[in-house]
Structure formats: structure tokens, C-alpha cells
Amino acid sequence: MAKKKGFEPKVFRQRFRQLCKETRLNQMQLAAKIGLTQASVSRYLGGSPPNVSAMVRIARGFGVSLDWLCGLKNKRK
């Protein structure tokens, strides 16, 4: 039986870091842009998995698909 692909925390962290570098915003600016606290942004960049609501905010804030952000697809949009 083939294993179903699901949320990939490592991929999420890599892609979130990539998006952060591309915007060149500091954590406070980034948090304000996506509607999260700076502490949450710091935790997610450090490897703590976000809840679904936070993932949706991040995806919308950066204009990427949630599937891409979570490692389910390779297309950003």
C-alpha cells in the first residue's frame, strides 16, 4: 500500500524561511503583515509546527497555496 503524502513540517519550515528571506522583512514586520505575533513567527521559523489557522494566514499573506506551503504540491499557486 502506497503511503499518502501529508503535512511535511520540515518542508513547511524551509518554505516559510524562503518566503521570509524573499520579503526581507524582520520578524515584527512579517508578523504584522500576516496577522500573527512575533513570538509565533519565531516559533514557526524555529521548527514548531503551526496550527491550521496560522498556516492559512501565512499562505494568504504571501500569496502562495497552502498545499505548496505544507509540502503537498510543488507549485506555489
N, C-alpha and C positions, 0 to 999 in steps of 0.2 A: 504494500500500500504506500503510495506517494505521500510524503509529508506536506501538509498545507503550509504555505508561507504566511506568517503573521507579522505582528509588530516586531521590529528589529531595533532594540534600544541603542545598540552601537551605531547603526546606520542613522537613526534619528539624531544622535549627538553629533555625528560627523556632518550631517547636512545642516543642522542648526548652526553649528560653528561656521560652516561655509557661508551661510546666509549672513551671519553677523559680520564676518570679515568683508563681505561684498558691500555692505551698507556703510561700513566704517563708523558706526555709532558706538558710543560707550554703553555699558550695561544700563545705566539710568535712562539714557535716551531711547534705547531699544525697548526697555520696559514700558516707557510712556507710549511709544509707537504701537505696541501690540496689546496694551492694556493689562500688563502683569506687573508684579513688584520686581524690584531689582534683585531681591533675595531669590525669587523664583527663577529668574533668568540665570542667576549664578548657579543655582542647584542643577538646572537642566543642562547647562554648559559643562558642569562637573560630572554629569553622568546619571543623575537621578531621573527616572522616567516621569514625564508629566502626565497629568490626567487628561482625559479626552477633551474637556473644555479648553484647557491650556493649549493643547495641540491644534485645535481648531483656530484659536486666536492667533497662534504663530503662523499657521498656514495662510490665513486670511491677511494678516499683517504684511507678509512677504509676497503675497500673490502667487503662491505655489499650491499644488494639490496636496491634500492630506495623505493620499496614497504615496506620493513621492517622498514627502517628509518622513513618513513612517517606514520607508523601505519596501513598500509593496509594489511600486512601479518605478520605472527609470525615467519617465517623462515628468518634467517639473509641473506642467499644467494639465 
